[in-house]
Each structure stands twice: as structure tokens, then as C-alpha cells.
């Protein structure tokens, strides 16, 4: 075995490590830019805060796994059923 090959670092592993560091830096820089941009938008137009909050909630819903989405749908449909029952009960009471 030639000298210098035993403890030589693997070039592929180094590439991957460097790439991970590079992407982490890019993501953190993008995050900072995004935060400053949002701060500017909010300072210019205070009403925009609601719109940004809605967008953030929509993104969080999109990032959730598929199983969680179904829970939201089931909860929403049960609320609708409950409100329909309440309306129907109210109509029955009025008829009496």
C-alpha cells in the first residue's frame, strides 16, 4: 500500500460535507432575507399582516403529512353536521 493512502480522507465524503455546509448557509441567508422583507412589508402596510398570517397558515397546512389533512377535513365536516343539527333542532322547537 503506497504511503498516504491509509488515512486519506474520502473525496466523495468531503464533497458531500462541503455541499451540506453550503446549502445550510444558503438557506440561513435566504431565511434572513425573507424575514427582513416581511418586516419591510409590514411597516409599509399594517393591514398586510393578516394576509401574511393566512399565507403562513396555508404553508404549514401544506407541509403537514397526508394523515393530518384528513383529520382537518373530518373535523370540519363534523362541525358542519353539528351546526345543521342545531339548526334543525331550532326549527323543531319553533314548530311546537
N, CA, C and O atoms as a GROMACS GRO file, in nm:
protein
  384
    1UNK      N    1   0.084  -0.118   0.000
    1UNK     CA    2   0.000   0.000   0.000
    1UNK      C    3   0.089   0.124   0.000
    1UNK      O    4   0.176   0.137   0.085
    2UNK      N    5   0.067   0.215  -0.094
    2UNK     CA    6   0.152   0.335  -0.100
    2UNK      C    7   0.130   0.424   0.022
    2UNK      O    8   0.022   0.426   0.081
    3UNK      N    9   0.234   0.496   0.060
    3UNK     CA   10   0.218   0.583   0.177
    3UNK      C   11   0.118   0.695   0.151
    3UNK      O   12   0.109   0.748   0.040
    4UNK      N   13   0.044   0.731   0.254
    4UNK     CA   14  -0.052   0.840   0.243
    4UNK      C   15  -0.191   0.797   0.199
    4UNK      O   16  -0.279   0.882   0.181
    5UNK      N   17  -0.212   0.668   0.180
    5UNK     CA   18  -0.345   0.624   0.136
    5UNK      C   19  -0.428   0.567   0.250
    5UNK      O   20  -0.549   0.550   0.235
    6UNK      N   21  -0.365   0.537   0.362
    6UNK     CA   22  -0.437   0.473   0.472
    6UNK      C   23  -0.536   0.571   0.536
    6UNK      O   24  -0.655   0.540   0.549
    7UNK      N   25  -0.489   0.686   0.576
    7UNK     CA   26  -0.575   0.781   0.645
    7UNK      C   27  -0.620   0.896   0.554
    7UNK      O   28  -0.659   1.003   0.602
    8UNK      N   29  -0.615   0.873   0.426
    8UNK     CA   30  -0.653   0.977   0.331
    8UNK      C   31  -0.806   0.996   0.336
    8UNK      O   32  -0.881   0.898   0.328
    9UNK      N   33  -0.852   1.121   0.348
    9UNK     CA   34  -0.997   1.142   0.352
    9UNK      C   35  -1.061   1.110   0.218
    9UNK      O   36  -1.001   1.132   0.112
   10UNK      N   37  -1.181   1.060   0.222
   10UNK     CA   38  -1.253   1.023   0.101
   10UNK      C   39  -1.303   1.151   0.033
   10UNK      O   40  -1.366   1.235   0.096
   11UNK      N   41  -1.273   1.163  -0.096
   11UNK     CA   42  -1.309   1.286  -0.167
   11UNK      C   43  -1.461   1.301  -0.177
   11UNK      O   44  -1.513   1.412  -0.168
   12UNK      N   45  -1.532   1.192  -0.195
   12UNK     CA   46  -1.679   1.199  -0.207
   12UNK      C   47  -1.740   1.248  -0.075
   12UNK      O   48  -1.830   1.331  -0.075
   13UNK      N   49  -1.690   1.196   0.036
   13UNK     CA   50  -1.741   1.237   0.167
   13UNK      C   51  -1.714   1.385   0.191
   13UNK      O   52  -1.798   1.456   0.246
   14UNK      N   53  -1.596   1.432   0.148
   14UNK     CA   54  -1.564   1.574   0.164
   14UNK      C   55  -1.658   1.660   0.079
   14UNK      O   56  -1.703   1.766   0.123
   15UNK      N   57  -1.685   1.614  -0.044
   15UNK     CA   58  -1.776   1.688  -0.131
   15UNK      C   59  -1.914   1.701  -0.067
   15UNK      O   60  -1.974   1.808  -0.066
   16UNK      N   61  -1.963   1.590  -0.015
   16UNK     CA   62  -2.096   1.590   0.046
   16UNK      C   63  -2.098   1.682   0.167
   16UNK      O   64  -2.193   1.758   0.186
   17UNK      N   65  -1.993   1.676   0.248
   17UNK     CA   66  -1.986   1.760   0.367
   17UNK      C   67  -1.985   1.908   0.329
   17UNK      O   68  -2.056   1.989   0.389
   18UNK      N   69  -1.904   1.943   0.228
   18UNK     CA   70  -1.898   2.082   0.183
   18UNK      C   71  -2.033   2.128   0.128
   18UNK      O   72  -2.077   2.240   0.152
   19UNK      N   73  -2.097   2.038   0.052
   19UNK     CA   74  -2.227   2.073  -0.007
   19UNK      C   75  -2.332   2.097   0.102
   19UNK      O   76  -2.413   2.188   0.090
   20UNK      N   77  -2.330   2.015   0.206
   20UNK     CA   78  -2.423   2.033   0.317
   20UNK      C   79  -2.402   2.168   0.384
   20UNK      O   80  -2.498   2.239   0.414
   21UNK      N   81  -2.276   2.203   0.406
   21UNK     CA   82  -2.244   2.331   0.470
   21UNK      C   83  -2.290   2.445   0.380
   21UNK      O   84  -2.348   2.543   0.427
   22UNK      N   85  -2.264   2.432   0.249
   22UNK     CA   86  -2.301   2.536   0.154
   22UNK      C   87  -2.452   2.559   0.152
   22UNK      O   88  -2.499   2.672   0.155
   23UNK      N   89  -2.528   2.449   0.147
   23UNK     CA   90  -2.674   2.462   0.142
   23UNK      C   91  -2.728   2.519   0.272
   23UNK      O   92  -2.824   2.596   0.272
   24UNK      N   93  -2.666   2.481   0.384
   24UNK     CA   94  -2.711   2.534   0.513
   24UNK      C   95  -2.692   2.686   0.517
   24UNK      O   96  -2.779   2.759   0.564
   25UNK      N   97  -2.578   2.732   0.466
   25UNK     CA   98  -2.551   2.876   0.462
   25UNK      C   99  -2.651   2.946   0.370
   25UNK      O  100  -2.702   3.054   0.404
   26UNK      N  101  -2.678   2.886   0.255
   26UNK     CA  102  -2.773   2.946   0.160
   26UNK      C  103  -2.911   2.958   0.223
   26UNK      O  104  -2.977   3.061   0.212
   27UNK      N  105  -2.954   2.851   0.290
   27UNK     CA  106  -3.087   2.851   0.350
   27UNK      C  107  -3.098   2.955   0.460
   27UNK      O  108  -3.200   3.023   0.472
   28UNK      N  109  -2.993   2.967   0.542
   28UNK     CA  110  -2.999   3.065   0.651
   28UNK      C  111  -2.999   3.207   0.594
   28UNK      O  112  -3.068   3.294   0.647
   29UNK      N  113  -2.922   3.229   0.488
   29UNK     CA  114  -2.920   3.362   0.426
   29UNK      C  115  -3.057   3.394   0.366
   29UNK      O  116  -3.106   3.506   0.378
   30UNK      N  117  -3.118   3.295   0.301
   30UNK     CA  118  -3.250   3.316   0.242
   30UNK      C  119  -3.353   3.344   0.349
   30UNK      O  120  -3.443   3.427   0.331
   31UNK      N  121  -3.341   3.275   0.461
   31UNK     CA  122  -3.434   3.296   0.572
   31UNK      C  123  -3.423   3.438   0.626
   31UNK      O  124  -3.523   3.503   0.654
   32UNK      N  125  -3.299   3.485   0.640
   32UNK     CA  126  -3.278   3.622   0.690
   32UNK      C  127  -3.335   3.725   0.592
   32UNK      O  128  -3.399   3.822   0.634
   33UNK      N  129  -3.312   3.703   0.463
   33UNK     CA  130  -3.366   3.795   0.362
   33UNK      C  131  -3.518   3.798   0.369
   33UNK      O  132  -3.581   3.904   0.360
   34UNK      N  133  -3.577   3.680   0.385
   34UNK     CA  134  -3.722   3.669   0.392
   34UNK      C  135  -3.776   3.746   0.512
   34UNK      O  136  -3.876   3.817   0.501
   35UNK      N  137  -3.710   3.731   0.627
   35UNK     CA  138  -3.755   3.800   0.749
   35UNK      C  139  -3.748   3.951   0.732
   35UNK      O  140  -3.840   4.023   0.772
   36UNK      N  141  -3.639   4.000   0.674
   36UNK     CA  142  -3.627   4.145   0.656
   36UNK      C  143  -3.730   4.196   0.556
   36UNK      O  144  -3.784   4.306   0.573
   37UNK      N  145  -3.756   4.117   0.452
   37UNK     CA  146  -3.856   4.156   0.353
   37UNK      C  147  -3.995   4.166   0.417
   37UNK      O  148  -4.070   4.259   0.389
   38UNK      N  149  -4.028   4.068   0.502
   38UNK     CA  150  -4.157   4.070   0.570
   38UNK      C  151  -4.168   4.191   0.662
   38UNK      O  152  -4.273   4.255   0.669
   39UNK      N  153  -4.061   4.222   0.732
   39UNK     CA  154  -4.062   4.338   0.822
   39UNK      C  155  -4.088   4.466   0.743
   39UNK      O  156  -4.163   4.553   0.787
   40UNK      N  157  -4.025   4.478   0.626
   40UNK     CA  158  -4.047   4.595   0.541
   40UNK      C  159  -4.193   4.604   0.495
   40UNK      O  160  -4.254   4.710   0.499
   41UNK      N  161  -4.246   4.490   0.451
   41UNK     CA  162  -4.384   4.489   0.403
   41UNK      C  163  -4.481   4.529   0.514
   41UNK      O  164  -4.575   4.605   0.491
   42UNK      N  165  -4.457   4.476   0.634
   42UNK     CA  166  -4.545   4.507   0.747
   42UNK      C  167  -4.537   4.654   0.785
   42UNK      O  168  -4.638   4.715   0.820
   43UNK      N  169  -4.418   4.710   0.778
   43UNK     CA  170  -4.404   4.851   0.816
   43UNK      C  171  -4.472   4.942   0.713
   43UNK      O  172  -4.527   5.046   0.748
   44UNK      N  173  -4.469   4.902   0.586
   44UNK     CA  174  -4.532   4.983   0.482
   44UNK      C  175  -4.684   4.974   0.488
   44UNK      O  176  -4.754   5.073   0.469
   45UNK      N  177  -4.734   4.853   0.514
   45UNK     CA  178  -4.879   4.832   0.512
   45UNK      C  179  -4.920   4.741   0.628
   45UNK      O  180  -4.908   4.619   0.617
   46UNK      N  181  -4.967   4.799   0.738
   46UNK     CA  182  -5.002   4.718   0.856
   46UNK      C  183  -5.114   4.618   0.831
   46UNK      O  184  -5.120   4.514   0.897
   47UNK      N  185  -5.204   4.647   0.736
   47UNK     CA  186  -5.316   4.556   0.709
   47UNK      C  187  -5.267   4.426   0.645
   47UNK      O  188  -5.337   4.325   0.645
   48UNK      N  189  -5.147   4.430   0.590
   48UNK     CA  190  -5.092   4.314   0.521
   48UNK      C  191  -5.062   4.199   0.618
   48UNK      O  192  -5.047   4.084   0.576
   49UNK      N  193  -5.054   4.230   0.746
   49UNK     CA  194  -5.020   4.129   0.847
   49UNK      C  195  -5.118   4.011   0.842
   49UNK      O  196  -5.077   3.895   0.852
   50UNK      N  197  -5.248   4.040   0.825
   50UNK     CA  198  -5.348   3.933   0.820
   50UNK      C  199  -5.323   3.842   0.701
   50UNK      O  200  -5.330   3.720   0.712
   51UNK      N  201  -5.295   3.902   0.587
   51UNK     CA  202  -5.271   3.825   0.465
   51UNK      C  203  -5.149   3.735   0.482
   51UNK      O  204  -5.150   3.619   0.441
   52UNK      N  205  -5.044   3.790   0.541
   52UNK     CA  206  -4.922   3.712   0.562
   52UNK      C  207  -4.948   3.599   0.660
   52UNK      O  208  -4.893   3.490   0.644
   53UNK      N  209  -5.030   3.623   0.761
   53UNK     CA  210  -5.062   3.518   0.858
   53UNK      C  211  -5.139   3.406   0.790
   53UNK      O  212  -5.115   3.288   0.818
   54UNK      N  213  -5.231   3.441   0.702
   54UNK     CA  214  -5.307   3.339   0.629
   54UNK      C  215  -5.214   3.256   0.542
   54UNK      O  216  -5.226   3.134   0.535
   55UNK      N  217  -5.121   3.324   0.475
   55UNK     CA  218  -5.027   3.254   0.387
   55UNK      C  219  -4.941   3.158   0.468
   55UNK      O  220  -4.915   3.045   0.426
   56UNK      N  221  -4.896   3.203   0.585
   56UNK     CA  222  -4.813   3.119   0.671
   56UNK      C  223  -4.891   2.996   0.716
   56UNK      O  224  -4.837   2.886   0.716
   57UNK      N  225  -5.017   3.015   0.753
   57UNK     CA  226  -5.100   2.902   0.795
   57UNK      C  227  -5.120   2.804   0.680
   57UNK      O  228  -5.118   2.682   0.701
   58UNK      N  229  -5.140   2.855   0.560
   58UNK     CA  230  -5.158   2.769   0.444
   58UNK      C  231  -5.032   2.688   0.416
   58UNK      O  232  -5.040   2.570   0.382
   59UNK      N  233  -4.916   2.751   0.430
   59UNK     CA  234  -4.790   2.679   0.409
   59UNK      C  235  -4.772   2.570   0.513
   59UNK      O  236  -4.726   2.461   0.481
   60UNK      N  237  -4.807   2.600   0.638
   60UNK     CA  238  -4.794   2.499   0.743
   60UNK      C  239  -4.887   2.382   0.716
   60UNK      O  240  -4.850   2.266   0.738
   61UNK      N  241  -5.008   2.411   0.668
   61UNK     CA  242  -5.101   2.302   0.635
   61UNK      C  243  -5.045   2.218   0.522
   61UNK      O  244  -5.060   2.096   0.523
   62UNK      N  245  -4.982   2.281   0.425
   62UNK     CA  246  -4.928   2.209   0.310
   62UNK      C  247  -4.810   2.121   0.349
   62UNK      O  248  -4.787   2.016   0.289
   63UNK      N  249  -4.734   2.164   0.450
   63UNK     CA  250  -4.616   2.088   0.491
   63UNK      C  251  -4.651   1.967   0.577
   63UNK      O  252  -4.569   1.876   0.591
   64UNK      N  253  -4.771   1.965   0.634
   64UNK     CA  254  -4.810   1.853   0.720
   64UNK      C  255  -4.821   1.724   0.640
   64UNK      O  256  -4.847   1.728   0.520
   65UNK      N  257  -4.801   1.609   0.705
   65UNK     CA  258  -4.820   1.481   0.637
   65UNK      C  259  -4.966   1.462   0.596
   65UNK      O  260  -5.055   1.531   0.645
   66UNK      N  261  -4.989   1.368   0.506
   66UNK     CA  262  -5.122   1.346   0.450
   66UNK      C  263  -5.225   1.309   0.556
   66UNK      O  264  -5.341   1.350   0.546
   67UNK      N  265  -5.187   1.234   0.658
   67UNK     CA  266  -5.282   1.190   0.761
   67UNK      C  267  -5.343   1.306   0.836
   67UNK      O  268  -5.460   1.301   0.873
   68UNK      N  269  -5.266   1.411   0.860
   68UNK     CA  270  -5.315   1.526   0.934
   68UNK      C  271  -5.421   1.602   0.855
   68UNK      O  272  -5.512   1.660   0.914
   69UNK      N  273  -5.410   1.602   0.725
   69UNK     CA  274  -5.505   1.675   0.642
   69UNK      C  275  -5.643   1.612   0.658
   69UNK      O  276  -5.744   1.682   0.666
   70UNK      N  277  -5.648   1.480   0.661
   70UNK     CA  278  -5.776   1.412   0.675
   70UNK      C  279  -5.841   1.447   0.808
   70UNK      O  280  -5.964   1.459   0.815
   71UNK      N  281  -5.763   1.462   0.913
   71UNK     CA  282  -5.818   1.499   1.043
   71UNK      C  283  -5.887   1.634   1.034
   71UNK      O  284  -5.994   1.653   1.091
   72UNK      N  285  -5.826   1.728   0.961
   72UNK     CA  286  -5.886   1.860   0.943
   72UNK      C  287  -6.020   1.849   0.869
   72UNK      O  288  -6.117   1.914   0.906
   73UNK      N  289  -6.024   1.767   0.766
   73UNK     CA  290  -6.145   1.752   0.687
   73UNK      C  291  -6.255   1.690   0.771
   73UNK      O  292  -6.370   1.735   0.766
   74UNK      N  293  -6.221   1.587   0.849
   74UNK     CA  294  -6.319   1.520   0.934
   74UNK      C  295  -6.371   1.618   1.038
   74UNK      O  296  -6.492   1.622   1.064
   75UNK      N  297  -6.283   1.696   1.099
   75UNK     CA  298  -6.325   1.792   1.200
   75UNK      C  299  -6.417   1.897   1.139
   75UNK      O  300  -6.517   1.935   1.200
   76UNK      N  301  -6.386   1.943   1.021
   76UNK     CA  302  -6.468   2.044   0.955
   76UNK      C  303  -6.606   1.988   0.921
   76UNK      O  304  -6.707   2.056   0.940
   77UNK      N  305  -6.610   1.865   0.872
   77UNK     CA  306  -6.739   1.807   0.835
   77UNK      C  307  -6.824   1.780   0.959
   77UNK      O  308  -6.946   1.796   0.954
   78UNK      N  309  -6.762   1.741   1.070
   78UNK     CA  310  -6.839   1.717   1.192
   78UNK      C  311  -6.894   1.848   1.246
   78UNK      O  312  -7.004   1.851   1.303
   79UNK      N  313  -6.819   1.958   1.230
   79UNK     CA  314  -6.870   2.089   1.272
   79UNK      C  315  -6.992   2.127   1.189
   79UNK      O  316  -7.090   2.179   1.242
   80UNK      N  317  -6.986   2.101   1.059
   80UNK     CA  318  -7.099   2.132   0.972
   80UNK      C  319  -7.221   2.051   1.013
   80UNK      O  320  -7.332   2.104   1.019
   81UNK      N  321  -7.200   1.921   1.041
   81UNK     CA  322  -7.311   1.836   1.082
   81UNK      C  323  -7.372   1.886   1.212
   81UNK      O  324  -7.494   1.889   1.228
   82UNK      N  325  -7.284   1.926   1.306
   82UNK     CA  326  -7.333   1.976   1.434
   82UNK      C  327  -7.414   2.103   1.416
   82UNK      O  328  -7.517   2.120   1.480
   83UNK      N  329  -7.369   2.191   1.329
   83UNK     CA  330  -7.442   2.316   1.307
   83UNK      C  331  -7.575   2.288   1.237
   83UNK      O  332  -7.675   2.354   1.266
   84UNK      N  333  -7.577   2.190   1.146
   84UNK     CA  334  -7.703   2.154   1.080
   84UNK      C  335  -7.802   2.097   1.180
   84UNK      O  336  -7.921   2.126   1.175
   85UNK      N  337  -7.751   2.013   1.273
   85UNK     CA  338  -7.837   1.956   1.376
   85UNK      C  339  -7.895   2.066   1.463
   85UNK      O  340  -8.013   2.064   1.497
   86UNK      N  341  -7.811   2.162   1.499
   86UNK     CA  342  -7.856   2.273   1.583
   86UNK      C  343  -7.965   2.352   1.511
   86UNK      O  344  -8.064   2.392   1.573
   87UNK      N  345  -7.947   2.375   1.384
   87UNK     CA  346  -8.047   2.449   1.306
   87UNK      C  347  -8.176   2.368   1.298
   87UNK      O  348  -8.285   2.423   1.313
   88UNK      N  349  -8.164   2.237   1.276
   88UNK     CA  350  -8.281   2.151   1.267
   88UNK      C  351  -8.354   2.147   1.402
   88UNK      O  352  -8.477   2.153   1.404
   89UNK      N  353  -8.282   2.137   1.512
   89UNK     CA  354  -8.343   2.137   1.644
   89UNK      C  355  -8.414   2.268   1.670
   89UNK      O  356  -8.524   2.270   1.726
   90UNK      N  357  -8.355   2.376   1.628
   90UNK     CA  358  -8.417   2.508   1.644
   90UNK      C  359  -8.546   2.518   1.564
   90UNK      O  360  -8.642   2.578   1.610
   91UNK      N  361  -8.548   2.460   1.446
   91UNK     CA  362  -8.668   2.463   1.361
   91UNK      C  363  -8.778   2.378   1.425
   91UNK      O  364  -8.895   2.416   1.419
   92UNK      N  365  -8.742   2.264   1.485
   92UNK     CA  366  -8.840   2.178   1.552
   92UNK      C  367  -8.904   2.251   1.669
   92UNK      O  368  -9.025   2.241   1.690
   93UNK      N  369  -8.824   2.322   1.745
   93UNK     CA  370  -8.875   2.394   1.861
   93UNK      C  371  -8.970   2.505   1.817
   93UNK      O  372  -9.070   2.531   1.885
   94UNK      N  373  -8.942   2.570   1.705
   94UNK     CA  374  -9.027   2.677   1.656
   94UNK      C  375  -9.162   2.623   1.610
   94UNK      O  376  -9.264   2.690   1.624
   95UNK      N  377  -9.163   2.502   1.554
   95UNK     CA  378  -9.288   2.443   1.506
   95UNK      C  379  -9.380   2.409   1.622
   95UNK      O  380  -9.502   2.416   1.608
   96UNK      N  381  -9.324   2.372   1.735
   96UNK     CA  382  -9.406   2.335   1.851
   96UNK      C  383  -9.467   2.456   1.907
   96UNK      O  384  -9.541   2.447   2.006
   0.00000   0.00000   0.00000
